[in-house]
Amino acid sequence: MLVLQQNFRNPLGNVVVLLNRAQLKKATSGELLKPETIVKLDSVEGYHVDNFEGLTRHKGNRFLMISDNNDLFVQRSLLMYFEILDN
């Protein structure tokens, strides 16, 4: 399972987007789900990211993420296409 997580550090500051992968397993007593961060996009580190709010699989291990511009002239709609490589 892929989990898209956003972290706005402050309204006018940097944006962090995390993409986590978690393996779903049968629940057993005391077992916790431990997600693994596979991508971290941080605007302070030079990534031009925004409010990503959609994630879908295209085919195989290829995915699309999208953000809209919230109908604001200072923002852009962004589409990101990527592939997750197996280790």
C-alpha positions, 0 to 999 in steps of 0.5 A, spaced: 500 500 500 502 507 498 500 512 502 501 520 500 502 524 506 503 532 506 506 536 511 506 544 511 511 546 516 507 553 516 502 557 511 507 561 507 513 556 508 516 550 505 512 544 503 514 536 505 511 531 501 512 523 503 510 517 499 510 511 504 510 504 502 507 499 507 506 492 507 499 489 509 499 483 513 494 479 517 493 482 524 497 478 530 497 480 537 502 486 538 504 486 530 504 494 528 504 496 521 511 500 520 511 504 513 517 505 509 518 512 506 520 511 499 520 518 497 521 525 500 520 531 497 522 537 501 521 544 498 527 547 502 531 542 498 529 545 491 523 540 490 518 544 487 512 541 490 505 543 492 499 540 495 499 533 492 492 530 493 491 525 488 495 518 487 494 513 482 497 507 479 498 507 471 501 500 470 506 496 473 510 500 478 508 506 475 504 512 478 501 519 477 501 524 483 497 530 482 496 537 485 491 543 483 492 550 483 486 551 488 484 556 483 490 561 485 494 565 480 500 564 485 500 556 484 500 551 479 497 545 477 502 539 477 502 532 475 508 527 477 509 521 473 514 516 476 516 509 477 518 505 483 523 500 482 524 494 486 530 493 491 
